[in-house]
Amino acid sequence: MNSKFVLGFVVASLSVWLGAELTGGASAAEPKTPAPRKPAAPAPAKPQVPAQPLNAIATAAANQGVKSCLGRIDQVTRFISTNATIGAFLFNAPDNADKHVYSTSMEVHVADTLGYATATFAPVGGSGCGAVYDAVTFWPSDCGHTAQTTFAHMKPAGLVKEDIQILEGGPSIRVFLMPAGQGCVAIKKEVVF
């Protein structure tokens, strides 16, 4: 199996903190004029769309009313489909799609390997889009062997509970190895902030 397929995905979440302005009281000698008001929130950022034409999944999202996450949808689904052929099922909100979560489930073929990937996108404040993706593949070797060969570049990071091993690939990337008969199911998850 091609280890390039095993990707990780992303749950992305950002918080926008708005600072409140404190205004002091006026003295008797100063006129009582109200302090200028700041806008309650920053102006929304323009959606970032890649310079190249959008891929088929991002184009479908645009046709369904998604605007703010198009760049992120294109980036993540283009990454998942590198050296692969894919088919996708799309989940979108029936109304006001640009203000809600958008998700896709993908059948991914890399050489003779079949995998499943899911990617979910959400607008965060006025400044962009967070994403999370999971990529799932089956390996015929047990999880110990799969960890030592396919994921040798990743650091062991314990167990979820008793049976599912965790491998660390960076601050927001993990691979979960789950025994499946004589083989192993690898689930790579990455959060894109």
PyMOL commands that place a pseudoatom at each C-alpha (Angstrom):
pseudoatom trace, name=CA, resn=MET, resi=1, chain=A, elem=C, hetatm=0, pos=[0.000, 0.000, 0.000]
pseudoatom trace, name=CA, resn=ASN, resi=2, chain=A, elem=C, hetatm=0, pos=[1.127, 3.514, -0.667]
pseudoatom trace, name=CA, resn=SER, resi=3, chain=A, elem=C, hetatm=0, pos=[1.798, 5.397, 2.562]
pseudoatom trace, name=CA, resn=LYS, resi=4, chain=A, elem=C, hetatm=0, pos=[1.228, 8.733, 0.801]
pseudoatom trace, name=CA, resn=PHE, resi=5, chain=A, elem=C, hetatm=0, pos=[-2.500, 8.074, 1.006]
pseudoatom trace, name=CA, resn=VAL, resi=6, chain=A, elem=C, hetatm=0, pos=[-2.691, 7.848, 4.724]
pseudoatom trace, name=CA, resn=LEU, resi=7, chain=A, elem=C, hetatm=0, pos=[-3.359, 11.451, 5.474]
pseudoatom trace, name=CA, resn=GLY, resi=8, chain=A, elem=C, hetatm=0, pos=[-4.564, 13.103, 8.542]
pseudoatom trace, name=CA, resn=PHE, resi=9, chain=A, elem=C, hetatm=0, pos=[-7.360, 15.356, 9.062]
pseudoatom trace, name=CA, resn=VAL, resi=10, chain=A, elem=C, hetatm=0, pos=[-8.356, 18.267, 10.613]
pseudoatom trace, name=CA, resn=VAL, resi=11, chain=A, elem=C, hetatm=0, pos=[-10.707, 19.604, 13.074]
pseudoatom trace, name=CA, resn=ALA, resi=12, chain=A, elem=C, hetatm=0, pos=[-10.006, 23.223, 13.112]
pseudoatom trace, name=CA, resn=SER, resi=13, chain=A, elem=C, hetatm=0, pos=[-11.312, 25.696, 15.527]
pseudoatom trace, name=CA, resn=LEU, resi=14, chain=A, elem=C, hetatm=0, pos=[-10.379, 29.305, 16.140]
pseudoatom trace, name=CA, resn=SER, resi=15, chain=A, elem=C, hetatm=0, pos=[-11.770, 31.822, 18.541]
pseudoatom trace, name=CA, resn=VAL, resi=16, chain=A, elem=C, hetatm=0, pos=[-11.944, 35.521, 17.856]
pseudoatom trace, name=CA, resn=TRP, resi=17, chain=A, elem=C, hetatm=0, pos=[-11.576, 37.557, 21.021]
pseudoatom trace, name=CA, resn=LEU, resi=18, chain=A, elem=C, hetatm=0, pos=[-12.972, 41.048, 20.889]
pseudoatom trace, name=CA, resn=GLY, resi=19, chain=A, elem=C, hetatm=0, pos=[-11.547, 43.477, 23.407]
pseudoatom trace, name=CA, resn=ALA, resi=20, chain=A, elem=C, hetatm=0, pos=[-13.960, 45.748, 25.213]
pseudoatom trace, name=CA, resn=GLU, resi=21, chain=A, elem=C, hetatm=0, pos=[-13.080, 49.388, 25.540]
pseudoatom trace, name=CA, resn=LEU, resi=22, chain=A, elem=C, hetatm=0, pos=[-13.248, 50.889, 29.007]
pseudoatom trace, name=CA, resn=THR, resi=23, chain=A, elem=C, hetatm=0, pos=[-14.189, 54.565, 29.115]
pseudoatom trace, name=CA, resn=GLY, resi=24, chain=A, elem=C, hetatm=0, pos=[-13.473, 56.601, 32.200]
pseudoatom trace, name=CA, resn=GLY, resi=25, chain=A, elem=C, hetatm=0, pos=[-15.836, 59.141, 33.719]
pseudoatom trace, name=CA, resn=ALA, resi=26, chain=A, elem=C, hetatm=0, pos=[-15.494, 62.797, 32.745]
pseudoatom trace, name=CA, resn=SER, resi=27, chain=A, elem=C, hetatm=0, pos=[-14.435, 65.389, 35.294]
pseudoatom trace, name=CA, resn=ALA, resi=28, chain=A, elem=C, hetatm=0, pos=[-16.620, 68.429, 36.053]
pseudoatom trace, name=CA, resn=ALA, resi=29, chain=A, elem=C, hetatm=0, pos=[-14.367, 70.643, 33.885]
pseudoatom trace, name=CA, resn=GLU, resi=30, chain=A, elem=C, hetatm=0, pos=[-14.589, 68.335, 30.857]
pseudoatom trace, name=CA, resn=PRO, resi=31, chain=A, elem=C, hetatm=0, pos=[-17.594, 68.281, 28.584]
pseudoatom trace, name=CA, resn=LYS, resi=32, chain=A, elem=C, hetatm=0, pos=[-19.545, 65.064, 28.753]
pseudoatom trace, name=CA, resn=THR, resi=33, chain=A, elem=C, hetatm=0, pos=[-19.205, 63.744, 25.250]
pseudoatom trace, name=CA, resn=PRO, resi=34, chain=A, elem=C, hetatm=0, pos=[-19.612, 60.101, 24.558]
pseudoatom trace, name=CA, resn=ALA, resi=35, chain=A, elem=C, hetatm=0, pos=[-16.478, 58.188, 23.630]
pseudoatom trace, name=CA, resn=PRO, resi=36, chain=A, elem=C, hetatm=0, pos=[-16.354, 57.131, 19.995]
pseudoatom trace, name=CA, resn=ARG, resi=37, chain=A, elem=C, hetatm=0, pos=[-17.708, 53.639, 19.536]
pseudoatom trace, name=CA, resn=LYS, resi=38, chain=A, elem=C, hetatm=0, pos=[-15.619, 50.893, 18.063]
pseudoatom trace, name=CA, resn=PRO, resi=39, chain=A, elem=C, hetatm=0, pos=[-17.268, 48.368, 15.782]
pseudoatom trace, name=CA, resn=ALA, resi=40, chain=A, elem=C, hetatm=0, pos=[-18.418, 45.268, 17.658]
pseudoatom trace, name=CA, resn=ALA, resi=41, chain=A, elem=C, hetatm=0, pos=[-16.424, 42.983, 15.391]
pseudoatom trace, name=CA, resn=PRO, resi=42, chain=A, elem=C, hetatm=0, pos=[-13.664, 43.347, 12.819]
pseudoatom trace, name=CA, resn=ALA, resi=43, chain=A, elem=C, hetatm=0, pos=[-14.702, 43.655, 9.204]
pseudoatom trace, name=CA, resn=PRO, resi=44, chain=A, elem=C, hetatm=0, pos=[-14.951, 40.226, 7.604]
pseudoatom trace, name=CA, resn=ALA, resi=45, chain=A, elem=C, hetatm=0, pos=[-11.915, 39.169, 5.639]
pseudoatom trace, name=CA, resn=LYS, resi=46, chain=A, elem=C, hetatm=0, pos=[-12.377, 38.510, 1.977]
pseudoatom trace, name=CA, resn=PRO, resi=47, chain=A, elem=C, hetatm=0, pos=[-12.555, 34.786, 1.239]
pseudoatom trace, name=CA, resn=GLN, resi=48, chain=A, elem=C, hetatm=0, pos=[-9.211, 33.441, 0.139]
pseudoatom trace, name=CA, resn=VAL, resi=49, chain=A, elem=C, hetatm=0, pos=[-9.553, 31.647, -3.170]
pseudoatom trace, name=CA, resn=PRO, resi=50, chain=A, elem=C, hetatm=0, pos=[-6.522, 29.959, -4.728]
pseudoatom trace, name=CA, resn=ALA, resi=51, chain=A, elem=C, hetatm=0, pos=[-4.951, 31.462, -7.867]
pseudoatom trace, name=CA, resn=GLN, resi=52, chain=A, elem=C, hetatm=0, pos=[-5.493, 28.207, -9.765]
pseudoatom trace, name=CA, resn=PRO, resi=53, chain=A, elem=C, hetatm=0, pos=[-8.983, 27.090, -10.753]
pseudoatom trace, name=CA, resn=LEU, resi=54, chain=A, elem=C, hetatm=0, pos=[-10.906, 25.383, -7.956]
pseudoatom trace, name=CA, resn=ASN, resi=55, chain=A, elem=C, hetatm=0, pos=[-11.006, 21.592, -7.974]
pseudoatom trace, name=CA, resn=ALA, resi=56, chain=A, elem=C, hetatm=0, pos=[-14.311, 19.747, -8.467]
pseudoatom trace, name=CA, resn=ILE, resi=57, chain=A, elem=C, hetatm=0, pos=[-15.194, 19.540, -4.763]
pseudoatom trace, name=CA, resn=ALA, resi=58, chain=A, elem=C, hetatm=0, pos=[-14.531, 23.240, -4.120]
pseudoatom trace, name=CA, resn=THR, resi=59, chain=A, elem=C, hetatm=0, pos=[-16.451, 24.124, -7.301]
pseudoatom trace, name=CA, resn=ALA, resi=60, chain=A, elem=C, hetatm=0, pos=[-19.429, 22.067, -6.077]
pseudoatom trace, name=CA, resn=ALA, resi=61, chain=A, elem=C, hetatm=0, pos=[-19.224, 23.852, -2.706]
pseudoatom trace, name=CA, resn=ALA, resi=62, chain=A, elem=C, hetatm=0, pos=[-19.268, 27.223, -4.497]
pseudoatom trace, name=CA, resn=ASN, resi=63, chain=A, elem=C, hetatm=0, pos=[-22.310, 26.133, -6.494]
pseudoatom trace, name=CA, resn=GLN, resi=64, chain=A, elem=C, hetatm=0, pos=[-24.039, 25.258, -3.180]
pseudoatom trace, name=CA, resn=GLY, resi=65, chain=A, elem=C, hetatm=0, pos=[-23.425, 28.761, -1.775]
pseudoatom trace, name=CA, resn=VAL, resi=66, chain=A, elem=C, hetatm=0, pos=[-20.176, 28.305, 0.151]
pseudoatom trace, name=CA, resn=LYS, resi=67, chain=A, elem=C, hetatm=0, pos=[-17.857, 31.330, -0.168]
pseudoatom trace, name=CA, resn=SER, resi=68, chain=A, elem=C, hetatm=0, pos=[-15.616, 31.816, 2.869]
pseudoatom trace, name=CA, resn=CYS, resi=69, chain=A, elem=C, hetatm=0, pos=[-14.161, 28.289, 2.964]
pseudoatom trace, name=CA, resn=LEU, resi=70, chain=A, elem=C, hetatm=0, pos=[-13.489, 27.736, -0.755]
pseudoatom trace, name=CA, resn=GLY, resi=71, chain=A, elem=C, hetatm=0, pos=[-9.724, 28.186, -0.469]
pseudoatom trace, name=CA, resn=ARG, resi=72, chain=A, elem=C, hetatm=0, pos=[-9.482, 25.768, 2.465]
pseudoatom trace, name=CA, resn=ILE, resi=73, chain=A, elem=C, hetatm=0, pos=[-11.799, 23.221, 0.787]
pseudoatom trace, name=CA, resn=ASP, resi=74, chain=A, elem=C, hetatm=0, pos=[-9.662, 23.334, -2.343]
pseudoatom trace, name=CA, resn=GLN, resi=75, chain=A, elem=C, hetatm=0, pos=[-6.409, 23.061, -0.334]
pseudoatom trace, name=CA, resn=VAL, resi=76, chain=A, elem=C, hetatm=0, pos=[-7.413, 20.065, 1.783]
pseudoatom trace, name=CA, resn=THR, resi=77, chain=A, elem=C, hetatm=0, pos=[-9.258, 18.071, -0.890]
pseudoatom trace, name=CA, resn=ARG, resi=78, chain=A, elem=C, hetatm=0, pos=[-6.467, 18.734, -3.397]
pseudoatom trace, name=CA, resn=PHE, resi=79, chain=A, elem=C, hetatm=0, pos=[-3.991, 17.361, -0.814]
pseudoatom trace, name=CA, resn=ILE, resi=80, chain=A, elem=C, hetatm=0, pos=[-6.104, 14.251, -0.221]
pseudoatom trace, name=CA, resn=SER, resi=81, chain=A, elem=C, hetatm=0, pos=[-6.431, 13.611, -3.953]
pseudoatom trace, name=CA, resn=THR, resi=82, chain=A, elem=C, hetatm=0, pos=[-2.708, 13.960, -4.755]
pseudoatom trace, name=CA, resn=ASN, resi=83, chain=A, elem=C, hetatm=0, pos=[-1.651, 10.899, -6.807]
pseudoatom trace, name=CA, resn=ALA, resi=84, chain=A, elem=C, hetatm=0, pos=[-5.166, 9.495, -6.356]
pseudoatom trace, name=CA, resn=THR, resi=85, chain=A, elem=C, hetatm=0, pos=[-8.539, 9.268, -8.013]
pseudoatom trace, name=CA, resn=ILE, resi=86, chain=A, elem=C, hetatm=0, pos=[-11.461, 10.144, -5.800]
pseudoatom trace, name=CA, resn=GLY, resi=87, chain=A, elem=C, hetatm=0, pos=[-15.220, 10.252, -5.675]
pseudoatom trace, name=CA, resn=ALA, resi=88, chain=A, elem=C, hetatm=0, pos=[-17.048, 12.368, -3.126]
pseudoatom trace, name=CA, resn=PHE, resi=89, chain=A, elem=C, hetatm=0, pos=[-20.364, 12.722, -1.342]
pseudoatom trace, name=CA, resn=LEU, resi=90, chain=A, elem=C, hetatm=0, pos=[-21.027, 16.285, -0.148]
pseudoatom trace, name=CA, resn=PHE, resi=91, chain=A, elem=C, hetatm=0, pos=[-22.897, 17.452, 2.954]
pseudoatom trace, name=CA, resn=ASN, resi=92, chain=A, elem=C, hetatm=0, pos=[-24.070, 21.055, 2.993]
pseudoatom trace, name=CA, resn=ALA, resi=93, chain=A, elem=C, hetatm=0, pos=[-26.633, 23.136, 4.850]
pseudoatom trace, name=CA, resn=PRO, resi=94, chain=A, elem=C, hetatm=0, pos=[-29.850, 23.558, 2.852]
pseudoatom trace, name=CA, resn=ASP, resi=95, chain=A, elem=C, hetatm=0, pos=[-29.942, 27.305, 3.577]
pseudoatom trace, name=CA, resn=ASN, resi=96, chain=A, elem=C, hetatm=0, pos=[-27.193, 29.893, 4.007]
pseudoatom trace, name=CA, resn=ALA, resi=97, chain=A, elem=C, hetatm=0, pos=[-24.438, 27.336, 3.321]
pseudoatom trace, name=CA, resn=ASP, resi=98, chain=A, elem=C, hetatm=0, pos=[-21.661, 29.891, 3.813]
pseudoatom trace, name=CA, resn=LYS, resi=99, chain=A, elem=C, hetatm=0, pos=[-22.494, 30.252, 7.516]
pseudoatom trace, name=CA, resn=HIS, resi=100, chain=A, elem=C, hetatm=0, pos=[-22.508, 26.525, 8.371]
pseudoatom trace, name=CA, resn=VAL, resi=101, chain=A, elem=C, hetatm=0, pos=[-20.315, 23.446, 8.468]
pseudoatom trace, name=CA, resn=TYR, resi=102, chain=A, elem=C, hetatm=0, pos=[-19.559, 21.872, 5.091]
pseudoatom trace, name=CA, resn=SER, resi=103, chain=A, elem=C, hetatm=0, pos=[-18.326, 18.275, 4.885]
pseudoatom trace, name=CA, resn=THR, resi=104, chain=A, elem=C, hetatm=0, pos=[-17.364, 15.672, 2.320]
pseudoatom trace, name=CA, resn=SER, resi=105, chain=A, elem=C, hetatm=0, pos=[-16.809, 11.902, 2.418]
pseudoatom trace, name=CA, resn=MET, resi=106, chain=A, elem=C, hetatm=0, pos=[-14.421, 10.551, -0.209]
pseudoatom trace, name=CA, resn=GLU, resi=107, chain=A, elem=C, hetatm=0, pos=[-13.587, 7.198, -1.748]
pseudoatom trace, name=CA, resn=VAL, resi=108, chain=A, elem=C, hetatm=0, pos=[-9.876, 7.394, -2.500]
pseudoatom trace, name=CA, resn=HIS, resi=109, chain=A, elem=C, hetatm=0, pos=[-7.941, 5.080, -4.842]
pseudoatom trace, name=CA, resn=VAL, resi=110, chain=A, elem=C, hetatm=0, pos=[-4.135, 5.210, -4.792]
pseudoatom trace, name=CA, resn=ALA, resi=111, chain=A, elem=C, hetatm=0, pos=[-2.598, 2.610, -7.082]
pseudoatom trace, name=CA, resn=ASP, resi=112, chain=A, elem=C, hetatm=0, pos=[-4.264, -0.639, -5.946]
pseudoatom trace, name=CA, resn=THR, resi=113, chain=A, elem=C, hetatm=0, pos=[-5.214, 0.684, -2.511]
pseudoatom trace, name=CA, resn=LEU, resi=114, chain=A, elem=C, hetatm=0, pos=[-8.701, 1.769, -1.479]
pseudoatom trace, name=CA, resn=GLY, resi=115, chain=A, elem=C, hetatm=0, pos=[-9.180, 4.264, 1.320]
pseudoatom trace, name=CA, resn=TYR, resi=116, chain=A, elem=C, hetatm=0, pos=[-11.828, 6.477, 2.874]
pseudoatom trace, name=CA, resn=ALA, resi=117, chain=A, elem=C, hetatm=0, pos=[-11.337, 10.129, 3.788]
pseudoatom trace, name=CA, resn=THR, resi=118, chain=A, elem=C, hetatm=0, pos=[-13.587, 12.728, 5.285]
pseudoatom trace, name=CA, resn=ALA, resi=119, chain=A, elem=C, hetatm=0, pos=[-12.989, 16.464, 5.467]
pseudoatom trace, name=CA, resn=THR, resi=120, chain=A, elem=C, hetatm=0, pos=[-15.070, 19.004, 7.357]
pseudoatom trace, name=CA, resn=PHE, resi=121, chain=A, elem=C, hetatm=0, pos=[-14.845, 22.783, 7.054]
pseudoatom trace, name=CA, resn=ALA, resi=122, chain=A, elem=C, hetatm=0, pos=[-16.318, 25.593, 9.140]
pseudoatom trace, name=CA, resn=PRO, resi=123, chain=A, elem=C, hetatm=0, pos=[-16.145, 29.367, 8.880]
pseudoatom trace, name=CA, resn=VAL, resi=124, chain=A, elem=C, hetatm=0, pos=[-14.487, 30.862, 11.953]
pseudoatom trace, name=CA, resn=GLY, resi=125, chain=A, elem=C, hetatm=0, pos=[-15.284, 34.458, 12.733]
pseudoatom trace, name=CA, resn=GLY, resi=126, chain=A, elem=C, hetatm=0, pos=[-14.647, 36.811, 9.868]
pseudoatom trace, name=CA, resn=SER, resi=127, chain=A, elem=C, hetatm=0, pos=[-11.132, 35.649, 9.238]
pseudoatom trace, name=CA, resn=GLY, resi=128, chain=A, elem=C, hetatm=0, pos=[-11.200, 32.344, 7.461]
pseudoatom trace, name=CA, resn=CYS, resi=129, chain=A, elem=C, hetatm=0, pos=[-12.038, 28.723, 7.732]
pseudoatom trace, name=CA, resn=GLY, resi=130, chain=A, elem=C, hetatm=0, pos=[-10.969, 25.850, 9.935]
pseudoatom trace, name=CA, resn=ALA, resi=131, chain=A, elem=C, hetatm=0, pos=[-10.831, 22.276, 8.755]
pseudoatom trace, name=CA, resn=VAL, resi=132, chain=A, elem=C, hetatm=0, pos=[-10.318, 18.738, 9.951]
pseudoatom trace, name=CA, resn=TYR, resi=133, chain=A, elem=C, hetatm=0, pos=[-9.773, 15.631, 7.890]
pseudoatom trace, name=CA, resn=ASP, resi=134, chain=A, elem=C, hetatm=0, pos=[-9.417, 11.921, 8.576]
pseudoatom trace, name=CA, resn=ALA, resi=135, chain=A, elem=C, hetatm=0, pos=[-7.993, 9.384, 6.162]
pseudoatom trace, name=CA, resn=VAL, resi=136, chain=A, elem=C, hetatm=0, pos=[-8.591, 5.683, 6.774]
pseudoatom trace, name=CA, resn=THR, resi=137, chain=A, elem=C, hetatm=0, pos=[-6.688, 2.750, 5.244]
pseudoatom trace, name=CA, resn=PHE, resi=138, chain=A, elem=C, hetatm=0, pos=[-6.317, -0.940, 6.010]
pseudoatom trace, name=CA, resn=TRP, resi=139, chain=A, elem=C, hetatm=0, pos=[-2.856, -2.489, 6.311]
pseudoatom trace, name=CA, resn=PRO, resi=140, chain=A, elem=C, hetatm=0, pos=[-2.468, -6.300, 6.109]
pseudoatom trace, name=CA, resn=SER, resi=141, chain=A, elem=C, hetatm=0, pos=[0.264, -6.347, 8.807]
pseudoatom trace, name=CA, resn=ASP, resi=142, chain=A, elem=C, hetatm=0, pos=[-0.433, -6.042, 12.527]
pseudoatom trace, name=CA, resn=CYS, resi=143, chain=A, elem=C, hetatm=0, pos=[-0.374, -2.558, 14.059]
pseudoatom trace, name=CA, resn=GLY, resi=144, chain=A, elem=C, hetatm=0, pos=[3.089, -2.972, 15.627]
pseudoatom trace, name=CA, resn=HIS, resi=145, chain=A, elem=C, hetatm=0, pos=[4.609, -3.783, 12.243]
pseudoatom trace, name=CA, resn=THR, resi=146, chain=A, elem=C, hetatm=0, pos=[2.585, -1.027, 10.532]
pseudoatom trace, name=CA, resn=ALA, resi=147, chain=A, elem=C, hetatm=0, pos=[3.851, 1.525, 13.077]
pseudoatom trace, name=CA, resn=GLN, resi=148, chain=A, elem=C, hetatm=0, pos=[7.485, 0.419, 12.590]
pseudoatom trace, name=CA, resn=THR, resi=149, chain=A, elem=C, hetatm=0, pos=[7.400, 0.384, 8.791]
pseudoatom trace, name=CA, resn=THR, resi=150, chain=A, elem=C, hetatm=0, pos=[4.731, 2.645, 7.335]
pseudoatom trace, name=CA, resn=PHE, resi=151, chain=A, elem=C, hetatm=0, pos=[4.824, 5.233, 10.121]
pseudoatom trace, name=CA, resn=ALA, resi=152, chain=A, elem=C, hetatm=0, pos=[8.442, 4.899, 11.267]
pseudoatom trace, name=CA, resn=HIS, resi=153, chain=A, elem=C, hetatm=0, pos=[8.858, 8.696, 11.049]
pseudoatom trace, name=CA, resn=MET, resi=154, chain=A, elem=C, hetatm=0, pos=[6.156, 9.241, 13.704]
pseudoatom trace, name=CA, resn=LYS, resi=155, chain=A, elem=C, hetatm=0, pos=[6.633, 9.177, 17.473]
pseudoatom trace, name=CA, resn=PRO, resi=156, chain=A, elem=C, hetatm=0, pos=[4.648, 6.734, 19.676]
pseudoatom trace, name=CA, resn=ALA, resi=157, chain=A, elem=C, hetatm=0, pos=[2.281, 8.717, 21.930]
pseudoatom trace, name=CA, resn=GLY, resi=158, chain=A, elem=C, hetatm=0, pos=[0.513, 6.069, 24.014]
pseudoatom trace, name=CA, resn=LEU, resi=159, chain=A, elem=C, hetatm=0, pos=[-2.932, 4.489, 23.744]
pseudoatom trace, name=CA, resn=VAL, resi=160, chain=A, elem=C, hetatm=0, pos=[-6.402, 5.981, 23.440]
pseudoatom trace, name=CA, resn=LYS, resi=161, chain=A, elem=C, hetatm=0, pos=[-7.566, 3.461, 26.069]
pseudoatom trace, name=CA, resn=GLU, resi=162, chain=A, elem=C, hetatm=0, pos=[-6.456, -0.189, 25.717]
pseudoatom trace, name=CA, resn=ASP, resi=163, chain=A, elem=C, hetatm=0, pos=[-6.068, -1.188, 22.075]
pseudoatom trace, name=CA, resn=ILE, resi=164, chain=A, elem=C, hetatm=0, pos=[-5.755, 1.829, 19.790]
pseudoatom trace, name=CA, resn=GLN, resi=165, chain=A, elem=C, hetatm=0, pos=[-2.193, 3.117, 19.482]
pseudoatom trace, name=CA, resn=ILE, resi=166, chain=A, elem=C, hetatm=0, pos=[-1.478, 6.815, 18.928]
pseudoatom trace, name=CA, resn=LEU, resi=167, chain=A, elem=C, hetatm=0, pos=[1.400, 8.085, 16.804]
pseudoatom trace, name=CA, resn=GLU, resi=168, chain=A, elem=C, hetatm=0, pos=[2.346, 11.768, 16.789]
pseudoatom trace, name=CA, resn=GLY, resi=169, chain=A, elem=C, hetatm=0, pos=[3.308, 13.509, 13.568]
pseudoatom trace, name=CA, resn=GLY, resi=170, chain=A, elem=C, hetatm=0, pos=[3.359, 17.129, 14.722]
pseudoatom trace, name=CA, resn=PRO, resi=171, chain=A, elem=C, hetatm=0, pos=[1.289, 19.469, 16.873]
pseudoatom trace, name=CA, resn=SER, resi=172, chain=A, elem=C, hetatm=0, pos=[-1.975, 18.814, 15.020]
pseudoatom trace, name=CA, resn=ILE, resi=173, chain=A, elem=C, hetatm=0, pos=[-1.394, 15.424, 13.333]
pseudoatom trace, name=CA, resn=ARG, resi=174, chain=A, elem=C, hetatm=0, pos=[-2.052, 12.025, 14.873]
pseudoatom trace, name=CA, resn=VAL, resi=175, chain=A, elem=C, hetatm=0, pos=[-2.323, 8.511, 13.478]
pseudoatom trace, name=CA, resn=PHE, resi=176, chain=A, elem=C, hetatm=0, pos=[-4.525, 6.051, 15.340]
pseudoatom trace, name=CA, resn=LEU, resi=177, chain=A, elem=C, hetatm=0, pos=[-3.731, 2.360, 14.746]
pseudoatom trace, name=CA, resn=MET, resi=178, chain=A, elem=C, hetatm=0, pos=[-6.624, -0.003, 15.438]
pseudoatom trace, name=CA, resn=PRO, resi=179, chain=A, elem=C, hetatm=0, pos=[-6.239, -3.797, 15.291]
pseudoatom trace, name=CA, resn=ALA, resi=180, chain=A, elem=C, hetatm=0, pos=[-8.470, -5.427, 12.666]
pseudoatom trace, name=CA, resn=GLY, resi=181, chain=A, elem=C, hetatm=0, pos=[-8.098, -9.216, 12.607]
pseudoatom trace, name=CA, resn=GLN, resi=182, chain=A, elem=C, hetatm=0, pos=[-4.557, -9.957, 11.440]
pseudoatom trace, name=CA, resn=GLY, resi=183, chain=A, elem=C, hetatm=0, pos=[-4.238, -6.431, 10.011]
pseudoatom trace, name=CA, resn=CYS, resi=184, chain=A, elem=C, hetatm=0, pos=[-4.456, -2.850, 11.136]
pseudoatom trace, name=CA, resn=VAL, resi=185, chain=A, elem=C, hetatm=0, pos=[-6.713, 0.102, 10.336]
pseudoatom trace, name=CA, resn=ALA, resi=186, chain=A, elem=C, hetatm=0, pos=[-4.804, 3.380, 10.272]
pseudoatom trace, name=CA, resn=ILE, resi=187, chain=A, elem=C, hetatm=0, pos=[-6.728, 6.604, 10.798]
pseudoatom trace, name=CA, resn=LYS, resi=188, chain=A, elem=C, hetatm=0, pos=[-4.683, 9.722, 10.206]
pseudoatom trace, name=CA, resn=LYS, resi=189, chain=A, elem=C, hetatm=0, pos=[-6.254, 12.898, 11.581]
pseudoatom trace, name=CA, resn=GLU, resi=190, chain=A, elem=C, hetatm=0, pos=[-5.102, 16.450, 11.054]
pseudoatom trace, name=CA, resn=VAL, resi=191, chain=A, elem=C, hetatm=0, pos=[-6.553, 19.724, 12.266]
pseudoatom trace, name=CA, resn=VAL, resi=192, chain=A, elem=C, hetatm=0, pos=[-5.935, 22.756, 10.062]
pseudoatom trace, name=CA, resn=PHE, resi=193, chain=A, elem=C, hetatm=0, pos=[-6.167, 26.065, 11.888]
for i in range(1, 193): cmd.bond("trace and resi %d" % i, "trace and resi %d" % (i + 1))
show_as sticks, trace
zoom trace
